[in-house]
Amino acid sequence: MKKCKYCGNELNSTSEFCCNECESNYKEALEKDSRKTKYFILGIALGFLILLYGIALSNRASAIGIGIIVMGIVAVVLPFATSKTVALLGYQKSKIVGRILGILLVVVSAL
């Protein structure tokens, strides 16, 4: 069964959204997210470089952990999801899942 792209509720019609409000919210959220994509890529790249620096320093666990924490924080602040995740859960729920996974990444890397 097809789901609303924004809220994730099941649809009976051929439309992609359950109401006009969901459609306008989805378009507005996509517009906001498109401006933040470069920051997401920059944050993930920074975390990856810190991680590589830790590996280059003969397995420095603290630098490796910091790199993973940086990537987790980026995922919490900018929780982007794939189009398949949005299709499965809806835009709102996929952002929540992204934040939860980012928090788990920070917690696990801090241990």
ZAMARGU-4260 file (C-alpha; in steps of 0.2 Angstrom, whole numbers, plus 5000, padded with zeros to 4 digits):
<rodrens>
0) 5000/5000/5000 | 5006/5017/4996 | 5011/5030/5010 | 5010/5049/5011 | 5028/5055/5007
5) 5027/5067/5022 | 5018/5060/5037 | 5019/5041/5032 | 5000/5038/5033 | 4993/5025/5021
10) 4984/5031/5006 | 4969/5025/4996 | 4971/5036/4981 | 4984/5038/4968 | 4990/5054/4976
15) 5008/5055/4984 | 5001/5065/4999 | 4986/5063/5011 | 4982/5081/5011 | 4987/5098/5004
20) 4995/5103/5021 | 5007/5088/5020 | 5011/5092/5002 | 5016/5110/5006 | 5025/5105/5022
25) 5035/5092/5011 | 5040/5105/4998 | 5045/5117/5011 | 5056/5105/5020 | 5064/5099/5005
30) 5068/5117/5000 | 5076/5120/5018 | 5086/5103/5017 | 5093/5107/5000 | 5102/5122/5007
35) 5109/5111/5021 | 5116/5097/5011 | 5133/5105/5009 | 5135/5106/5028 | 5131/5088/5030
40) 5144/5083/5017 | 5157/5094/5025 | 5153/5087/5042 | 5154/5069/5037 | 5170/5073/5027
45) 5178/5081/5042 | 5173/5066/5053 | 5180/5054/5041 | 5197/5064/5040 | 5198/5064/5059
50) 5195/5045/5058 | 5209/5043/5045 | 5221/5054/5055 | 5218/5042/5070 | 5222/5027/5059
55) 5237/5035/5052 | 5244/5038/5070 | 5246/5020/5073 | 5228/5016/5079 | 5225/5031/5090
60) 5208/5026/5097 | 5204/5043/5104 | 5205/5051/5087 | 5196/5037/5079 | 5182/5039/5092
65) 5182/5058/5090 | 5179/5056/5071 | 5165/5044/5073 | 5157/5056/5086 | 5158/5070/5074
70) 5149/5060/5061 | 5136/5055/5074 | 5133/5074/5079 | 5131/5078/5060 | 5118/5065/5059
75) 5109/5071/5074 | 5109/5090/5068 | 5106/5086/5050 | 5096/5069/5049 | 5095/5066/5031
80) 5088/5050/5025 | 5088/5040/5008 | 5073/5041/4997 | 5069/5023/5000 | 5068/5027/5019
85) 5057/5042/5016 | 5045/5031/5005 | 5045/5017/5018 | 5042/5028/5034 | 5038/5046/5027
90) 5048/5061/5029 | 5044/5065/5047 | 5048/5048/5053 | 5063/5046/5043 | 5071/5062/5051
95) 5067/5054/5068 | 5075/5038/5064 | 5090/5047/5057 | 5092/5057/5074 | 5090/5041/5084
100) 5104/5033/5074 | 5115/5048/5075 | 5113/5047/5094 | 5117/5029/5094 | 5133/5032/5084
105) 5138/5045/5097 | 5135/5034/5112 | 5143/5019/5105 | 5159/5028/5099 | 5160/5036/5116
110) 5161/5019/5125
</rodrens>
